[in-house]
Amino acid sequence: MATMTISYDGRSRVARNVVELIRSLGDVFHITTEQPKEEYSEWTAEEEREAFLCTSRMNAARWMAKNEL
């Protein structure tokens, strides 16, 4: 068994027709209409520290470039 995810513009008549064609072949394809779940996880302390340092470096570089002139 293979799994395929199809994303399409629901306003497109051609795309809707293709999806309806696939649905009509119910004995060949099993269709589910579940939306993909977005995974969210808290940052680890190390990831949060790295993000803070990156932002700090960028802000410092902008400040130094602005005040150098």
C-alpha positions as CSV (number, residue, x, y, z in Angstrom):
1,M,0.0,0.0,0.0
2,A,1.2,3.5,-0.8
3,T,0.0,6.9,0.5
4,M,-0.2,10.0,-1.5
5,T,-1.2,13.5,-0.4
6,I,-2.8,15.8,-2.9
7,S,-3.0,19.5,-2.5
8,Y,-5.1,21.5,-5.0
9,D,-6.9,24.8,-5.4
10,G,-10.5,24.0,-4.5
11,R,-11.6,26.9,-6.8
12,S,-10.2,25.2,-9.9
13,R,-12.8,23.3,-11.9
14,V,-10.2,21.1,-13.4
15,A,-8.7,20.2,-10.0
16,R,-12.2,19.4,-8.6
17,N,-13.0,17.2,-11.6
18,V,-9.8,15.2,-11.2
19,V,-10.5,14.7,-7.5
20,E,-14.1,13.6,-8.4
21,L,-12.7,11.2,-10.9
22,I,-10.4,9.7,-8.3
23,R,-13.3,9.5,-5.8
24,S,-15.4,7.6,-8.4
25,L,-12.7,4.9,-8.5
26,G,-13.6,3.9,-4.9
27,D,-12.8,0.3,-5.4
28,V,-9.2,1.2,-6.4
29,F,-8.5,4.2,-4.0
30,H,-9.3,4.7,-0.4
31,I,-9.9,8.4,0.2
32,T,-9.6,10.2,3.6
33,T,-10.1,14.0,4.0
34,E,-8.2,14.5,7.2
35,Q,-6.2,17.7,7.5
36,P,-2.6,17.2,8.3
37,K,-1.9,17.8,12.0
38,E,0.6,20.5,12.7
39,E,3.2,19.3,15.2
40,Y,4.2,21.7,17.9
41,S,6.8,21.2,20.5
42,E,8.4,23.5,23.0
43,W,12.0,24.6,22.4
44,T,14.7,23.0,24.4
45,A,16.8,25.3,26.6
46,E,19.6,25.0,24.1
47,E,17.4,25.9,21.1
48,E,16.0,28.9,22.9
49,R,19.5,30.1,23.8
50,E,20.7,29.7,20.2
51,A,17.7,31.7,19.0
52,F,18.4,34.4,21.5
53,L,22.1,34.6,20.6
54,C,21.2,34.8,16.8
55,T,18.8,37.6,17.4
56,S,21.2,39.5,19.6
57,R,24.0,39.2,17.0
58,M,21.7,40.5,14.2
59,N,20.5,43.4,16.4
60,A,24.1,44.3,17.4
61,A,25.2,44.2,13.8
62,R,22.4,46.5,12.7
63,W,23.2,48.9,15.5
64,M,26.9,48.9,14.7
65,A,26.3,49.5,11.0
66,K,23.9,52.3,11.7
67,N,26.1,54.1,14.2
68,E,29.3,53.6,12.3
69,L,28.5,56.3,9.8
